[in-house]
């Protein structure tokens, strides 16, 4: 009798407590009353109120750990803004009844030992727990949904991102305005060894391009780095947060770690470059002294100094590249080797003419047929040498035409140097011209007239004296060649023109006609071909004289 009274009082207290707390009762009404058991139990209470208990462990996974794990999974479902109640189901397996969400998310598993602890079947407990979980999540969503807050956080974050982008853009615009206002101060060009590498305008253009790139990259990074924060607000997109960060952090980490691993090789490369740089400087100083003739080596001309230095410099740089090559990142990869072979094949196939010209230029340098400033003739081209490079030789003609001749052509052609004997210690270049006069004029008079004409010519040496050579005795005339010395070979066209003018004047003053060799000497009253101002006042044209012979 006493036991019955105690049971009735306990039932009455439970009923009164349910009326006192209706919210809690809404969850309890859906629970199944489980009998008391003696073993320890652990509650599953994701929302403070207990939904059910976990009694048994599974392997090394204790009952408490199981209860905590189930609690966290239920909370995760609650945080899903797109939770679908019909996607939770009980799926039986070989050893358990599994409560699964969307066919892949296992919330909990009910084993036979769990069913025995409550004196129920595993299917019954799984169905009961499924309903409890579903009702608890729906109840929390209806009364305490996080979706409005998440939407508010999203709007606030977008507003903050917009404000940051606005102020960052303003800062960049102020920097640009400051640079443009002080362009004369910041942009002065870039010169190296008297070589204008960058003009102020080009320097400003490049900096503005770099400024635009940095500005765009900064704005893109701000937006990109804000996306993980936005995606983390909603559980459905939270997984993309790690992905977006990994897209940036993984390449950055690889680059940083690659650079750290490359540091020892980088230091080695710097040391090698330093050694070769100062070795080349020492060699350059030595050859510059040879060029200035401060150092003299028998059989080695001063004009060979810089070409020889350039050859040695090229060989040293090539050797330096070979030494540095194994230390370059990726030098041992098959792609790097394949590209190197491909470039080598292209260079060998496409540069045969260039290499031929370079070799010819090297041979010409050591043959010393001419130097810059010499007046030469190559083939049909005559002029002053204005430039000698590894590939071509440039000549400026007396008509100021710049002609470029490949060194291979120069080497295979005959070249004439008019300037090689025009130094102070030499007589100079011997130039000549020829006139043909009939046999009726004494050769002594012609010699005298030609020498007088030569001595009157500008830019002709007075010593040694000009001289005349009779080069041929032809049917109607004799060829007289006047030879004169000059030390200005580049003025040959002017010298020849002046010499020809003086020859005409001297012959006219001497009364010697310069006429066609086949011109008939018989005249029937025709006047001489000498200009009238050179004729005597009593001059009369010759006429035929006819005599009879008896």
C-alpha positions in Angstrom: 0.0 0.0 0.0 2.8 2.4 0.9 4.6 1.7 -2.5 1.4 2.5 -4.4 1.0 5.9 -2.5 4.7 6.8 -3.3 4.2 6.0 -7.0 1.1 8.1 -7.1 2.9 11.1 -5.5 5.8 10.8 -8.0 3.4 10.7 -10.9 1.5 13.8 -9.5 4.8 15.8 -9.1 5.7 15.0 -12.7 2.3 16.2 -14.0 2.6 19.5 -12.0 6.1 20.1 -13.3 4.9 19.7 -16.9 2.2 22.4 -16.3 4.8 24.7 -14.8 7.2 24.5 -17.8 5.2 24.1 -21.0 8.3 24.7 -23.3 10.2 21.9 -21.8 7.1 19.7 -21.9 6.8 20.1 -25.6 9.9 18.2 -26.0 9.2 15.7 -23.2 5.8 14.7 -24.7 7.7 13.3 -27.7 10.0 11.2 -25.6 9.4 7.6 -24.8 9.6 6.8 -21.1 12.5 4.5 -20.6 12.8 2.3 -17.7 15.5 3.0 -15.1 18.7 1.1 -15.6 21.5 0.7 -13.2 24.4 1.4 -15.6 25.7 5.0 -16.1 24.2 7.1 -18.8 25.2 10.2 -20.7 22.7 12.7 -22.0 22.4 14.1 -25.6 21.4 17.7 -25.0 22.3 20.0 -28.0 19.8 22.6 -26.9 20.1 22.3 -23.0 17.1 19.9 -22.8 18.0 16.2 -22.9 16.7 14.3 -26.0 17.9 10.8 -25.0 20.8 9.0 -23.4 23.7 7.0 -24.4 24.6 4.0 -22.2 27.2 1.9 -23.9 30.7 2.4 -25.5 31.7 1.1 -28.9 35.3 -0.2 -29.0 37.6 2.5 -27.6 34.8 5.1 -28.1 33.3 5.7 -24.7 29.6 6.4 -24.0 30.5 10.0 -23.0 32.4 10.5 -26.3 29.5 9.1 -28.2 27.1 11.4 -26.5 29.2 14.4 -27.2 29.8 13.5 -30.8 26.0 13.0 -31.4 25.4 16.4 -29.7 27.8 18.2 -32.0 26.3 16.6 -35.1 22.8 17.6 -34.1 24.0 21.2 -33.6 25.7 21.1 -37.0 22.4 20.2 -38.6 20.7 23.0 -36.7 23.3 25.5 -38.0 22.5 24.4 -41.6 20.4 27.2 -42.9 19.0 24.9 -45.6 18.1 22.0 -43.3 15.6 19.6 -44.8 13.7 17.5 -42.3 12.7 14.8 -44.8 16.3 14.1 -45.5 16.8 12.4 -42.2 16.1 8.6 -42.2 16.9 5.4 -40.5 19.1 3.1 -42.6 19.7 -0.4 -41.3 23.1 -2.0 -41.6 24.5 -5.4 -40.7 25.2 -4.6 -37.0 23.3 -1.4 -36.4 20.4 1.0 -37.2 21.9 4.3 -38.5 20.3 7.7 -38.5 21.6 9.4 -41.6 21.1 12.9 -43.1 21.2 13.2 -46.9 22.5 9.6 -47.3 26.1 10.5 -46.3 26.1 12.2 -42.9 25.8 9.6 -40.1 24.3 11.3 -37.0 24.4 8.2 -34.8 24.3 4.4 -34.8 22.1 2.2 -32.5 23.6 -1.1 -31.7 22.0 -4.2 -30.1 23.7 -3.3 -26.8 22.0 0.1 -26.9 18.6 -1.6 -27.4 19.2 -4.1 -24.5 20.0 -1.2 -22.2 16.5 0.2 -22.7 14.7 -3.2 -23.1 13.6 -2.1 -26.6 14.5 -3.1 -30.2 17.2 -1.2 -32.1 14.7 -0.2 -34.8 12.3 1.3 -32.2 15.1 3.3 -30.5 16.4 4.6 -33.9 12.9 5.7 -34.9 12.3 7.4 -31.6 15.6 9.2 -31.6 15.0 10.2 -35.2 11.7 11.9 -34.3 13.3 13.5 -31.3 16.2 15.0 -33.3 13.9 16.2 -36.1 11.4 17.9 -33.7 14.1 19.5 -31.7 15.8 21.0 -34.7 12.5 22.2 -36.2 11.5 23.7 -32.8 14.8 25.6 -32.6 14.6 26.8 -36.1 11.1 28.1 -35.6 12.0 29.9 -32.4 15.7 30.7 -32.5 16.6 30.6 -36.2 20.1 32.1 -37.1 19.2 32.9 -40.7 18.2 36.5 -40.1 21.4 37.1 -38.1 23.5 35.5 -40.8 21.9 37.6 -43.5 22.5 40.7 -41.3 26.1 39.7 -40.8 26.5 39.2 -44.6 25.0 42.6 -45.4 27.2 44.3 -42.7 30.4 42.5 -44.0 29.6 43.5 -47.6 29.1 47.1 -46.4 32.5 47.0 -44.6 34.2 45.5 -47.7 32.7 48.3 -49.9 33.9 51.0 -47.4 37.4 49.5 -47.4 37.5 49.3 -51.2 36.4 52.9 -51.4 39.0 54.2 -49.0 41.8 52.1 -50.5 40.9 53.5 -54.0 41.0 57.0 -52.5 44.4 56.4 -51.0 45.7 55.1 -54.4 44.2 58.1 -56.2 45.9 60.5 -53.8 49.2 58.8 -54.3 48.8 59.0 -58.1 47.9 62.7 -57.9 51.0 63.4 -55.7 53.3 61.6 -58.2 51.9 63.5 -61.2 52.2 66.9 -59.4 55.8 66.2 -58.5 56.8 64.4 -61.7 59.7 66.7 -62.4 61.1 65.8 -59.0 60.7 62.0 -59.2 61.2 61.4 -62.9 64.7 62.4 -64.1 65.4 59.5 -66.4 68.0 56.8 -66.0 71.5 57.0 -67.4 74.3 54.5 -67.3 77.8 55.2 -68.6 76.5 58.2 -70.6 73.8 56.0 -72.1 70.2 57.2 -71.9 68.4 54.0 -70.9 65.1 55.6 -69.8 63.8 59.1 -70.6 61.8 60.9 -67.9 58.6 60.4 -70.0 59.3 56.7 -70.4 60.1 56.3 -66.7 56.8 58.0 -65.7 54.9 55.8 -68.2 56.4 52.6 -66.7 55.7 53.7 -63.1 52.1 54.5 -63.9 51.7 51.1 -65.4 53.2 49.5 -62.3 50.9 51.7 -60.2 47.8 50.5 -62.0 48.9 46.9 -61.6 49.5 47.2 -57.9 46.2 49.0 -57.4 44.2 46.4 -59.3 46.0 43.6 -57.5 45.3 45.1 -54.1 41.6 45.6 -54.7 41.3 42.0 -56.1 43.1 40.6 -53.0 40.8 42.5 -50.6 37.7 41.1 -52.3 39.2 37.6 -52.6 40.3 37.5 -48.9 36.9 38.7 -47.9 35.1 35.7 -49.6 36.3 33.1 -47.0 34.8 35.3 -44.2 31.5 35.6 -46.2 31.4 31.9 -46.9 32.0 31.0 -43.2 28.8 32.7 -42.1 26.6 30.0 -43.7 27.4 26.3 -42.9 26.5 25.3 -46.4 29.3 27.4 -47.9 31.7 27.1 -44.9 33.6 24.3 -46.7 34.6 26.7 -49.5 36.5 28.8 -46.9 39.4 26.4 -46.7 39.4 25.9 -50.4 39.7 29.6 -51.2 42.4 30.1 -48.7 44.3 27.1 -50.0 44.3 28.5 -53.5 46.3 31.4 -52.3 48.2 30.0 -49.4 49.4 26.8 -51.1 51.1 28.6 -54.0 52.5 31.2 -51.7 53.8 28.5 -49.3 55.4 26.6 -52.3 57.0 29.8 -53.5 58.4 30.8 -50.1 59.7 27.3 -49.4 61.2 27.1 -52.8 63.0 30.3 -52.3 64.2 29.2 -48.9 65.5 26.0 -50.4 67.1 28.0 -53.2 69.0 30.4 -50.9 72.2 28.3 -50.6 72.4 28.0 -54.4 71.6 31.7 -54.7 74.5 32.6 -52.4 76.7 30.4 -54.5 75.6 32.1 -57.7 76.2 35.5 -56.3 79.7 34.5 -55.3 80.5 33.1 -58.7 79.2 36.3 -60.4 81.2 38.4 -58.1 84.4 36.5 -58.9 83.9 36.7 -62.7 82.9 40.3 -62.5 86.1 41.5 -60.9 88.2 39.1 -63.0 86.7 40.7 -66.2 87.5 44.2 -64.7 91.1 43.3 -64.1 91.5 41.9 -67.7 89.8 45.0 -69.1 92.2 47.3 -67.3 95.1 45.3 -68.8 93.8 45.6 -72.3 93.0 49.3 -71.9 96.6 49.9 -71.0 97.6 48.0 -74.2 95.2 50.2 -76.2 96.7 53.4 -74.7 100.2 51.9 -75.5 101.2 52.1 -71.9 101.9 48.3 -72.2 103.6 47.1 -75.4 103.8 43.5 -76.5 105.8 42.6 -79.5 103.6 41.5 -82.4 100.5 42.6 -80.7 99.0 45.9 -82.1 97.1 48.3 -79.9 94.0 48.2 -82.1 93.8 44.5 -81.3 93.3 45.2 -77.6 89.6 45.8 -77.3 88.5 43.1 -79.8 90.7 40.6 -78.0 89.2 41.7 -74.7 85.6 41.3 -76.0 86.5 37.7 -77.1 87.9 36.9 -73.7 85.0 38.5 -72.0 82.5 36.5 -74.1 84.3 33.2 -73.3 84.4 34.1 -69.6 80.7 34.9 -69.5 79.9 31.7 -71.4 82.0 29.7 -68.8 80.2 31.5 -66.0 76.8 30.5 -67.3 78.0 26.9 -67.5 79.2 27.0 -63.9 76.0 28.7 -62.7 73.6 26.4 -64.7 73.5 23.5 -62.2 72.6 25.9 -59.4 69.5 27.3 -61.2 66.1 26.1 -59.9 64.7 23.4 -62.2 68.0 23.0 -64.2 67.8 19.2 -63.7 64.3 18.8 -64.9 63.6 17.2 -68.3 61.5 20.2 -69.4 64.4 22.6 -68.7 66.8 20.4 -70.6 64.4 20.0 -73.5 63.9 23.7 -73.8 67.7 24.2 -73.7 68.2 21.7 -76.5 65.4 23.3 -78.6 66.9 26.8 -78.2 70.3 25.4 -79.1 68.9 23.8 -82.3 67.1 27.0 -83.3 70.3 29.1 -82.7 72.4 26.7 -84.8 70.0 26.5 -87.7 69.0 30.2 -87.8 72.3 31.9 -87.1 74.6 30.3 -89.7 75.0 33.6 -91.6 75.4 35.6 -88.4 78.1 33.2 -87.2 79.8 33.4 -90.6 79.8 37.2 -90.4 81.1 37.1 -86.8 84.0 34.8 -87.7 84.7 37.0 -90.7 84.7 40.1 -88.5 87.1 38.4 -86.1 89.5 37.5 -89.0 89.2 41.1 -90.4 90.1 42.5 -87.0 93.4 40.6 -86.9 94.2 41.0 -90.6 94.0 44.8 -90.0 93.2 45.7 -93.7 91.6 49.0 -92.5 90.4 50.9 -89.5 87.7 53.4 -88.7 88.4 56.7 -90.5 90.2 55.1 -93.5 89.1 55.8 -97.0 88.7 52.4 -98.7 87.2 50.6 -101.7 85.4 47.3 -101.4 84.2 46.0 -104.7 82.5 48.9 -106.4 81.9 50.8 -103.1 84.4 53.6 -102.1 84.1 55.7 -99.0 85.2 56.3 -95.4 84.9 53.5 -92.8 82.6 54.9 -90.1 81.8 51.7 -88.1 83.2 48.2 -87.6 81.0 45.7 -85.7 81.1 41.9 -85.2 78.6 41.4 -88.1 79.0 44.3 -90.6 81.2 47.2 -91.8 79.6 50.5 -92.6 81.1 52.9 -95.2 80.1 56.5 -95.9 80.6 57.5 -99.6 81.7 61.0 -100.8 78.0 61.5 -101.6 77.2 60.9 -97.8 75.5 57.5 -98.5 75.9 55.0 -95.6 76.4 51.6 -97.1 76.4 48.4 -94.9 78.5 45.5 -96.0 78.4 42.1 -94.3 81.8 41.1 -92.9 81.6 37.8 -94.9 81.4 39.9 -98.1 84.3 42.1 -97.0 86.4 39.1 -96.3 85.7 37.5 -99.7 86.2 40.7 -101.7 89.3 42.7 -102.6 89.6 45.8 -100.5 91.7 48.8 -101.3 92.9 51.1 -98.5 93.7 54.6 -99.7 94.6 55.9 -96.2 97.2 53.4 -95.1 100.2 55.4 -96.5 99.0 58.9 -95.6 100.8 59.2 -92.2 103.3 62.0 -91.6 106.3 59.8 -92.1 105.1 58.7 -95.6 104.8 60.6 -98.9 101.1 60.0 -99.0 98.7 58.5 -101.5 99.7 58.8 -105.2 96.7 59.7 -107.4 96.9 60.1 -111.2 95.0 61.0 -114.3 95.7 60.6 -118.0 95.5 62.8 -121.1 96.2 61.8 -124.7 97.9 64.3 -127.0 98.8 63.9 -130.7 102.3 63.4 -131.9 102.6 66.9 -133.3 103.1 68.4 -129.8 106.5 68.1 -128.1 106.4 65.8 -125.1 108.5 68.3 -123.0 105.9 71.0 -123.4 103.2 68.5 -122.3 105.3 67.4 -119.2 105.8 71.1 -118.2 102.1 71.9 -118.6 101.0 68.9 -116.6 103.4 69.5 -113.7 102.4 73.2 -113.5 98.8 72.2 -113.3 99.5 69.7 -110.6 101.4 72.2 -108.5 98.4 74.7 -108.7 96.0 72.0 -107.3 94.9 72.3 -103.7 95.5 69.4 -101.2 98.4 68.1 -103.3 101.9 67.7 -101.7 104.6 70.0 -103.1 107.3 67.5 -102.2 107.8 65.0 -103.6 107.2 66.9 -106.9 104.5 65.6 -109.2 105.8 63.6 -112.2 104.6 62.5 -115.6 104.7 59.0 -117.1 104.1 58.3 -120.8 102.1 55.1 -120.5 101.5 54.3 -124.2 102.3 55.2 -127.8 99.1 54.7 -129.8 98.3 55.2 -133.5 97.1 58.7 -133.2 98.3 59.9 -129.8 100.5 59.5 -126.8 99.1 58.9 -123.3 100.6 61.1 -120.6 99.9 60.2 -116.9 100.3 62.9 -114.3 101.0 61.6 -110.8 100.6 63.7 -107.6 100.9 63.0 -103.9 98.2 63.8 -101.3 97.6 63.0 -97.7 93.9 63.6 -97.8 92.5 60.5 -99.4 88.9 61.3 -98.4 89.0 64.4 -100.6 89.9 62.5 -103.8 86.8 63.7 -105.8 87.7 67.4 -105.1 91.4 66.8 -105.8 90.6 65.2 -109.2 88.2 67.9 -110.1 90.6 70.7 -109.3 93.5 68.9 -111.1 91.4 68.5 -114.3 90.5 72.2 -114.2 94.1 73.2 -113.8 95.2 70.9 -116.6 92.7 72.6 -118.9 94.1 76.1 -117.9 97.7 75.1 -118.2 97.3 73.5 -121.7 95.3 76.5 -122.9 98.0 78.9 -121.7 100.7 76.8 -123.4 98.7 76.7 -126.6 98.2 73.0 -126.5 94.9 71.6 -127.7 93.2 68.8 -125.7 91.1 67.2 -128.4 89.9 63.8 -129.6 92.9 61.7 -130.7 91.2 61.1 -134.1 90.5 64.8 -134.7 92.1 65.7 -138.0 95.1 68.1 -137.9 94.2 69.5 -141.3 92.1 72.6 -141.2 90.5 74.5 -144.1 90.0 77.8 -142.4 88.5 76.4 -139.1 89.7 78.1 -135.9 91.6 76.3 -133.1 89.7 74.6 -130.3 91.6 76.8 -127.7 89.3 79.3 -126.1 89.6 82.8 -127.7 90.8 84.6 -124.6 94.0 82.4 -124.7 94.8 83.3 -128.4 97.1 86.0 -129.5 95.7 89.2 -131.0 97.3 88.4 -134.5 95.9 84.9 -134.6 94.5 83.8 -137.9 93.0 80.4 -138.8 95.2 78.2 -140.9 94.3 77.4 -144.5 95.2 75.0 -147.3 98.3 75.8 -149.3 98.3 74.3 -152.8 101.6 74.3 -154.8 102.1 73.2 -158.3 105.0 71.0 -159.2 106.4 71.2 -162.7 
